[in-house]
């Protein structure tokens, strides 16, 4: 083995491992057949998500650093908190302009005033606690639910399997210390 081939083999191994992890949940045995996606669709959705997030980050108006982007079967879900309605509109337009996007759900919420550094830190702690609680709960798929927090208001977004899972996620989030209210903007998988 030459010195140059070892880094290449390591890079290929890492890429293969990442692809396996990304595609591992495509057709879980507990997912109804009508809600499953193929590996190709899952990969396409990942590419769309990356392109949308990149477009938001590159745009001076959109400023999409605080925006969660999730994609399922070409349907993009934007969630999180923005400074004003114009920013939300701009982010939606940018997402719609990405090749492969079939539709965009706008679940962006306008922040209520400026946050202090302490409030931002508190919100980060609440976000982590809620995410941890969702991951620990057997009835929710915490890995598929995005959590953002602004001044104690927790927003849940992503794609879930049922109305029961939506309700359970809201219930779990409400039990976390520091949560003032919960806005559940998850969508049921089609």
N, C-alpha and C positions, 0 to 999 in steps of 0.2 A: 504494500500500500504506500503510495507516495504521499508526501506532505500536503499536496494540494487536493488529493482526493478525499482525505479524511474530513475536512470542513464541509465539502460538498455532500458527503454521505450524512453528516450530522444535520445539515440544513434540510436535506430530503426527509430524514427521519422526523425532525421537528414538524415539518410541513404535513407529513402524513398523520402524525399524532393530532395536530390541530384539526385537520379535516375529519378525522375519525370522531373527535369530540363534538365537532359542530354538527355532524350528520347523525350522531348516535341517537338522538331523540326524535328523529323524523317520524318513525312509525312505531311508537311505543305500544306494547301489547294492551295497555289500558286505554288507548285512544280509539274511539269508535271509527270504523272504516270510512265513514263519510267525512271525517274531519282530519284524516291523515294527509300528509304531503309526501311527495317523492323526494329523494336525495337531490335531484336536479332542481326542484322547486325550492327546497330549503337553501341550496347554494345560490340560486337566483335571488331569493329574498335577502340573503346576507349581502350580496353585491349591491342590491338596491339600497339597503340600510346604510351601507358604507358610503355610497355615492350621495345620498341625501344628507347624511351627517357632515360629509366633507363640504358640500355646497353651503350648508348652514354656517359652518365654521369660517368659511372663506368670505362670507357676505358681511359687509359692515353694518347693514341695517338689521339683518336677521339675528346676528350674534348668537348663533345656536348652541353655545357651550352648555347651557342649562336645559336644553331640550332633549327629551328621550325620543328615540326613533325606533319603532318596531315595525316589522313588515311580515305579512302572512299572505301568501298567494298574490303578491303584487299590491295588496292593500296596505298603505302606510298609515301608521298611527303616530301622530305627534302629540306629546304630552310634556308637562312641566310648567314652569312659571316664566312669563315674559314681562318686560317693563311696561308695554302698552299694546293696544289693539293693532297698531300699524306693524309692530314687530311680528305679531302672530300672523297677520295677513301676508306679510312678506315671506315668512317661513313656509306657509302653506303653498304660496306660488312657486317658491324654489323647489319644493318637494314635487309638485305637479309637473315641473319641467324635466324631471329625471326620467330617462328612458326606462321602460318597464313598469312604471308606476301606473296602476289601473285606477286607483282612487286614493284620496287622502282624508283621513278623519282628523279633524282639528279638536284636540282636547286640551289645548294650551290655555292656561289661566293667567290673567293679568294680576301682577303683584299689587298688594295694597301698601303703597309707600315704600320708603327706603328701609332696608334692614341694617341693624348694627352688626358689628363683628361678632358680638356675643350671641345675637339671635341667629346668625348664620351658623355658628358653631353648634348651638342648641338644636337647630334644624337638622344638621348633619348627624348628630347623635340620635335624634328621633328616627331619621331615615334608616340608619343602621339597625336600630332596635326593631323597627317594623319589618324590615327585610329579613332579619334573623327570625323573628316570630313566624313569618310566612313560610320560611324555609323549614322550620321545625314542625309546622303543622301538617299532619298527614292528609288533610282534606284539600289543601291548596298546593299549587305548584309554584312555590316561591321563586323558582328560577325563571319563570315565565311572566312574572308580574314586576313591573318597574315601580319604584317608589320615589317620590320627590316630596319635599316638605318646605313650606314657607310660612313662617310665623306660627308654627304648630298645626297648620292645615296640611294634612297628608293627602297626596293624590296617588291613587293606584291606577296603573294603566297596563296595557298588554292584551294578550289574547288568552281567554280561558275556555274551558270545555262546556260550562253550564252556568245557569243562573244560581244554582246552589253553591258553586265554587265562588262566584261573585259575592254572594251574601256572606259566605264564610270568610273570605278575605277581608271584607269590611269589618266583620265582627272581630277578627283577630287583631286588625290594626287598631281598633277602638280601645282594646285592652292595654295598649302600650302606654307607659307613663310618658307624659309630655305631649300626647296627641290631643289637640283641641277639637278637631273635627276631621272627618274622612270624606273625600270625594272619590267615589269609585267610577273611574272612566274606562274600566276594562270592557272589552268587546267579546262576545261569544263567538267562538270559531265557527266558520261556515263550512 
